[in-house]
Amino acid sequence: MANPVPSACCMVLAVVVVVYAQRHSQQETHIQYERVGADVTMKCGSMDWDAAVTWTANGTDIDESHLNGSYLILKKVDLTQSGQYSCYEGSSWHLKYQTYLRVGTPPREPVLMCRSNNYPKGFYCSWHLPTPTYIPNSFNISVIHGTREMVCEKDVFPKNRCHIRYLQLFSTVKYKVTLTVTNALGKNSTTVTFDEFAIVKPDPPESVVAKPVPNNPRRLEVSWQNPSSWPDPESFPLKFFLRYRPLILDQWQHVELSDGTSHTITDAYAGKEYIIQVAAKDNDIGTWSDWSVAVHATPWTEEPKHLTTEAQVTETTSASTSSFMPPPTTKICDKGAVVGSGAVAVCWTAGLVLAAYGVLFI
């Protein structure tokens, strides 16, 4: 007689496989966009209102308290409720409907900025939204010069920027740029109008270096280079604005320079670390660039002297020469000394003998 246990296990496994396949069967997925705070109603495809159905959200069963017949009702949805919603028919778990809910907001007025950092080649426009929408947005930009529409070539990166080439230099006709942003919940737009000269703004100077000047405790030598994006500094020269301050103070000192790419600070505080930045501007038109990356430098300071100073050497020498003090000069007489044929008194100066022979005492 065959064992019924393996057959029963196979039956259960088959049922599980069928249910899994039904719950994950191919079904056209819809995308449904809803505003944050909205009440959302989802229908189970073509199922009747009173049909027995089961809803899931991201694979998790939804409580029946959210159902009105076969309809799914979500009150005041928020961002956390975005996801995949699926509806299954009764106990058969046959997938009847599937949708991807995207909760977001309509776009607010975009922020648009146009600038020429490579004058006279052209200018670029960039944009962003003041707040996120949490759903996909599309942007459309139009540039009109007088009555002529110009092409704005979009960058691969960053995606929110495009470039326009000047077709006519020194034009007094204004440019009009309009940006429109659209998503599934609404759209918005903004427009800017400007003269060619008004948007000229170089990039900050590059390779800023500050270093002390030897034997000058109040000087710092600062040098920099023109921004690499500025195409023709010979025909369109830049002027520069230097600012500097010691770290111990908050107040900046400023110097405007009409030419050259270096400057010597002559009023620095000795021994104090300084922070230094440089900005650039076309000599005649436009506005100042942003500040360069800050650099730090400290003026030259004299090297500390060694411990054996000249004064110490003098003091040591004096101590050495005065360590040996000869005794007071004393005369010693030998009245019994015989000189020649008679006795005479012979005297020595003890101090002189000691000085001459060191420790020899007479």
Secondary structure, DSSP 8 states (H G I E B T S, - for coil): ---HHHHHHHHHHHHHHHHHHHHT----EEEEEEETT--EEE--TT--TTS-EEEEETTEE--GGGEETTEEEE-S--GGG-EEEEEEEGGGTEEEEEEEEEEE------EEEEEBSSTTSEEEEEEE-SS--SS--EEEEEEEETTEEE--EE-SSSTTEEEEE-SSTT--S-EEEEEEEEETTEEEEEEEEE-TGGGB-----EEEEEEEETTEEEEEEEEEE--TT---TTTS-EEEEEEEEETT----EEEEESS-SEEEE----TT--EEEEEEEEESSSS--------EEE---------SS-HHHHHHHHHHHHTS-------EEEETT-EETTEE--EEEEHHHHHHHHTT---
